[in-house]
Amino acid sequence: MTEHEKVFFSILRSALWGTPVEVPDGFSQWGAIMRLANNQALMGLVGDVLLTRPEIRETLSPKFVEKLQDIPLNSMGMHTQTNNTLQLLVQTLRMHGIEPVLLKGQGLSVYYPTPQLRQCGDIDIYVGKENYEKTYDVLLPIVTHIEDRAKIWNTMHFDASIGSVMVEVHHKADEIYSRRGARLYKDIMAAGLSKDLCPQRFGEIDVMTPNDTYNAFYIFGHLWRHFSSSGVGLRQFCDWACFLHTHVGKLDLQYLKKMLDELGFMKPWQTLGCFLVKELGLPESEFPFYNEQYV
């Protein structure tokens, strides 16, 4: 790991847990730090640390500080826009008898120390197969763009835009590519997205999110699928770490272990967990089934 990468992870740990930032004497590669933050969709978290830690800010040029000051403001503005769009989306669907479940993304920002600093992405909602085509029709009056109707069953979701905010409407939350695993996960998903849902407040309304134990598995499963195929950014690791940190003692560990064992996911769970602990600073005691042999 290069020097600026080590500093970057120290800044990230500070953003997540408030720990001191370890910066070598004479370090000046702040541009490289922000390029990494941009590549990993972590501009708000990293920029805020650089601005609020006096020992770092005093080493930065006035021009660099001026650029940094726009980042938290832009992030907060994007959260307002995304949350307003989410409210419109959910209210519109409810008017037509559809109760969506918010997946990952915006639903996980609330678990960060400062939610508005998590960089926004798409809004992902789950409506199930029965409401999938109905949802397409309901959204037509409010979207600025929507995927060709003939293609919406080709993947797990169809894409739409409401203003500048992208939306993914899912009939499946995720997939596992094995015959046995697919059948089992379908049952797990059905329970996790219909029972013991967790409401989160966005403006004037409560929005449903998956139950906590399923969500812990789902965040990991989505991350693992991308990690083992197309690649994944650090923001998703931060999402998982913040979720686990805020849900200590709230998860059904027996059921979580059962899911991981039956799907053959315990080893990748523990492998990625070592990264959360060693690089992102999540305490070992807060990661279920931590096993240091996979460091």
C-alpha positions, -999 to +999 in steps of 0.1 A: +000+000+000+014+034-009+018+062+016-012+082+003-033+051+004-024+045+040-033+081+048-066+077+029-077+047+050-067+066+082-090+095+070-118+070+062-115+054+097-117+089+112-148+097+092-165+066+104-154+064+140-139+097+149-104+082+154-072+104+150-058+107+115-023+094+110-004+117+086+034+115+081+054+147+086+056+166+054+027+148+037+013+168+008-005+144-015-040+157-008-049+159-044-042+121-047-064+116-015-093+134-031-089+115-064-092+083-045-122+096-026-139+105-059-132+071-074-147+054-044-177+076-040-165+089-007-160+126-014-183+138+014-167+117+041-131+124+032-136+161+024-153+167+057-123+152+076-099+174+057-119+205+065-127+198+102-093+185+114-073+217+122-040+198+120-048+189+084-066+220+072-037+243+082-015+224+058-038+230+028-037+259+004-065+284+005-075+274-031-077+237-021-098+245+009-122+266-012-127+236-035-133+213-005-159+235+010-183+229-019-182+191-013-202+188+019-227+214+006-232+195-026-236+163-008-262+177+015-281+192-015-281+159-032-295+142-001-323+167+000-331+161-037-329+123-034-350+122-002-376+144-018-377+121-049-380+091-026-410+106-009-427+113-042-419+078-055-433+061-024-463+083-021-472+077-057-469+040-054-490+039-022-518+058-039-521+028-061-518+001-034-481-007-039-459-008-008-422-006-019-393-017+002-362+006+000-330-014-006-295-005+005-283+030-007-303+058+008-317+035+034-282+029+048-272+066+050-290+070+083-264+046+100-235+070+092-223+095+119-234+123+095-259+108+070-257+137+046-220+131+040-226+096+024-225+101-013-259+095-029-264+069-056-296+055-072-328+048-053-334+011-053-369-002-044-383-037-043-419-042-054-420-080-062-432-098-093-469-092-087-465-054-087-437-051-112-456-042-143-482-022-124-453-001-109-441+006-144-475+019-154-479+039-122-446+057-126-451+067-162-467+101-154-438+112-131-407+099-148-384+119-171-370+086-185-379+050-183-366+017-197-383+002-227-412-019-214-403-048-236-370-052-217-381-049-181-381-087-174-346-092-189-329-084-155-338-080-118-350-045-122-359-017-147-344+017-147-361+050-146-353+087-138-373+112-118-357+145-126-319+139-123-324+110-097-320+075-110-344+048-098-341+010-100-374-009-095-367-045-086-388-076-089-359-094-073-336-079-046-307-100-058-297-134-073-275-163-064-262-182-094-266-218-084-297-240-088-299-250-051-288-216-039-314-198-060-343-217-046-331-213-011-324-176-014-358-170-030-374-182+002-350-162+024-356-131+003-394-135+005-392-136+043-367-107+047-387-084+024-421-091+039-418-098+076-406-075+104-399-046+080-381-016+095-396+018+089-373+048+083-385+084+084-379+105+052-395+139+055-433+134+060-434+096+055-421+063+068-404+042+042-401+004+047-367-012+046-358-049+050-357-066+084-324-061+101-310-097+100-319-101+063-304-067+056-271-076+072-270-106+048-283-087+018-258-059+021-230-085+022-245-106-006-249-077-030-213-066-022-199-101-027-216-106-060-201-074-074-167-080-057-164-114-073-176-103-108-175-066-119-158-051-089-170-030-060-163+004-044-153+012-008-186+030-002-204-004-001-179-017+025-185+014+046-223+008+043-218-027+056-195-016+084-218+012+096-249-011+095-232-037+116-218-011+140-253+003+147-270-031+149-249-048+176-272-070+197-301-064+172-295-093+148-307-129+150-272-144+148-285-180+148-307-173+117-279-153+101-255-182+106-280-206+092-284-184+060-246-181+055-240-218+061-268-231+039-258-209+010-221-216+014-213-180+022-196-182+056-160-181+042-165-151+019-185-134+048-155-139+071-129-130+045-145-096+037-151-091+074-114-091+080-112-062+056-138-043+076-119-049+108-083-044+096-087-016+071-119+002+081-115-002+118-148-020+127-142-036+162-138-074+160-165-077+186-190-060+162-185-083+133-205-115+136-185-147+132-152-129+129-123-152+120-088-137+118-074-166+098-088-149+067-068-117+072 
